[in-house]
C-alpha cells in the first residue's frame, strides 16, 4: 500500500478485530502488504474466511463476537494459537447506535459500551499476557474524533471512544517499555457504511467536507497508514499517544 512505511514488520503476527470491511479491512490489507501474518476477525465466519483467503501470506480467519469478556478473550487466544503468538493487536471493531439521549435504552447503551470500549480492554488484556511474556508487542486502538468533538445523538459512542483514549494511556503507562499502546482517532472516512448513510440522507457529505479543513473525507487506507506506522518500529518511542487522522476536524476552532 503506497504511503505506508512499516519495513520492519515482515514476519510479524497481528490480530485486527472487525477486519472484513471498512477501516479494519484496510488495516488488515496494509499490514499484509508489509509481510505481516494477519488474523482476520468479525462475527461473519464466511466473510472472515473470504478475506483471509484473499490476503494470503499466511493470513488466518478467527470469527467471533467480542461483545463479552469471554468472547473477546477467546478470539485473541485463537489468534495466538493460529499464528503461534501475537506481535500486534489492532482493536478496530465497533458500532454506533444513533438515538436521542432521552430515549436511549439501557440495552443499547450497554451494547455500545461492551463492543466499543470493554472489548478494547479485554482483547488488550488477553493479548498482553502473550506479549509481556515474550518480551514485546504493539497495540493500536481505534478511537474517534467524537471522543473530542461529539455529535448529537451519539452519547454512548462518544463515551466509549473517549474511554478508549483513557484505556490507551493507562495501559501504555503500565506495560511500558515492553508493550506500546497507542490510538488513532479518525474523522469521517469514506467507508461503505458511511456511503450507505449518505445514500439514506443521514450524512450530508457537503456539510462534512465544508466542516473539514482538508475539504474531504479520509480514505480507509489513510487511516490504515497511521495504524501501520504506530505498529512499526518507526514509532518505537511512541506510546500512550492518540494520533488524530481527521483532516483537521478537531483544529477547526483554531482556524
N, C-alpha and C positions, 0 to 999 in steps of 0.2 A: 504493500500500500504506500503510495507516494506520500512523502512528508513525514513519515514515521521513522525515528531513529531509535532502534532497540537492538543494535547489532550484537549485544552480549546475551541475547535471550535464547538463542538456538539451544535446543535440548531441554529447556525448562518445561515445567508442567504447571498448567493453570486450569482452574475451575472458573467459569464465567456463568453466573446464575442469570436466568431469564435471557438465554442467548440464542433463541430461534428467530428473533425478529428485532427490528429497530436498533437501538444503541447497543444492546447486548450482542446481537449478531455481528455488527460492525466491529466490536471489540474482539470477538472470537476470530473473525477474519483477519484483523490486524495482528493479533498475536500469532496466529497460524502462519501468516506471511513472514514472520520473523523466526520461524522454525520452532515455535512453542507447540508442545502437545497439549491440546485443549480438551477439557471435559465440558461438553455442551449440556445445558440443563433447561428444562421447562416442565410444565405439567403434561404436555402433549408428547407422548412417547414416540409417535410416528414422526412428528416434526423434529424431535431430538435426533432420531436415527438418520433422518434425511440430511440434516445439517452436518452431523458428524461425518457421514459418508462423503459429503461434498467437500468438506475441509481437508480430508485426508491427513497425511502426515502423522498418523498415529492418534488422531482425534477419537474420542470415545463419547458415547451418549450416557448421561446419567439423569434420566427423568425423575421427577419427584416434586412434591408440594412443599414449599418452605414455610407454610403458614403456621407451623408449630415447632417447638424446640426439637422434638423427636424427628420430625420430617427434615428440618434443616441439618441436624447432625447426621442423619442417615445419608443425605445427598453428599455431604463433604466426605464422610467415611467411605462411601462407594467410589467417589472420585479418587481418593487416596489409594484405595485398593486397585482400581483400574489402571492408574498411572504409575503406581509404585512410589508415591509421595506427592507432595504439593509444594511448589515454589511460589505460586501466585494465586491469589483469590481476588476475583472482581465481583463485588456484591452489587449486582445491577438490577435484579428482579424487583418489581414494584408495581403499584397500581394507584390510581386516583379515582375517587368516587365523588364527583361534584354534587353538592347538596347545600341547601340553605342551612346554616348552622343551627337555627332554631328547630329544624326538622331532622337533623342528622341522628340516626338511630344509634343506640349503643353497639349494636351488632356491626354496623358499617364502620363506625369509629374503630372498633377493635380489629376488624379485618384489615383495615388500612395500617394500623399500628403494627399488627402482627407481621405483615409482609414487608412493609417499608422500613421498619425500624428494628423490631425484635429479631427478624431473620438475619439482619446485618450482624447483630451481636452474636447470635447463636452459630451462624456459619463461621464467623471470625474466631469464635472460641474453639470450635472443633478444628479449624484449620491451624490455629496457633499451637495446639497440642502437638501437631506434627512438625510445624516449622520450628518451634522453640527446641524441640527435641533433636532436630537435625542441624540446628545452628543457623537458620536464616530463612527469610521469606519476605514477601511484599503483599500487602493487602490494599486494594483500591476500592473505595466505596463511592457509589453514585448518589450524590445529594441533588440539590436543585437550587436555582436562584430563588425559588419560593421559600427557602429557608431564611432568606434575607428580605425579599420583597414579595410577600404572599399576595395571592389573588383572592378575591371574594369567593365564597362557596368552596374553599379548598382547605378548611381548617385542619382536618385530620392529616392531609397530605403535607401541609406546611409544617405542622407539629412534628411529624415523623422525619421529614427531611432536615429540620433543624436539629432533631435528636441525633441524626446520623453524624452531623458535624461534631456534636459533643462526644459521641462514642468514638469517633475517629481520633480526636485529640486525647481522650483518656487512655485509649489502648496504645496510641503511639508513645505516650509518656511511660506507660507501664512495660511495654515489650521492647523498647529500645535498649541496646542497639541491635538486637538480634532480628526483630521483625519491624519493618517500616509499615506505617499505616497512614494513608492519605485519602483524600476525597476529591472528586471532580463535581463541580456544580454547573450543569448545563442550563442554558436558557431554552428557548423554543428550538426544537430540532425537527427537520423535515423527515419524520418517520411515517410509516403507513398509518399509524394511529392518529397522528396529527392531521394527515391528509384526509382521513375519514371525518375528523371533527370539522375540518374546513368544509368538506362536502355537505355536512349536516348543518352548517351555519352556526356552529358553536364556537368556532375560532375564526376571527377576521384577519387574514394574513396581511392585508394592507395596514391595519392598525398595529399589528405586531411589528412589521417592518418599520413603520414610522416611529415606533417607540424604541427601536433598537438602533444605536449609533452606527452599526455596520450595515443597517438597512436591509437585512435579510435574516432568515433563519439559518441555523447551523446545519451542516450535512452530518449524518451519523459518523462518517469516517473522521470528521474533525474532532468529535468527542473521543473516538477511539484513539486518535493520535495522542491525546493528552493522557489517556489511561496507559497506553503502551510506554510513554515516556516515564510516568511515575513508577511503573512496574520495573523499569530497566535500571541498569547500573548508572545511566546518565543522571539519575535522581538519587544517587547513593547517600547524599547528605540531606535529603528532604524527608521529613516525617512530621506528622501532625498538621499538615497543611491542607487547605482546600483551594484547589485551582479553579477559578471561575472561567468557564468557556461559554460566555454569554453574549458575545458581540458587543460588549459594553453596556448591557442592560442595567447592571447594578451601579454603573458610574453615571447614570443619567442625571442625577441631581447635581453633579459637579460640572455639567456641560453648560 
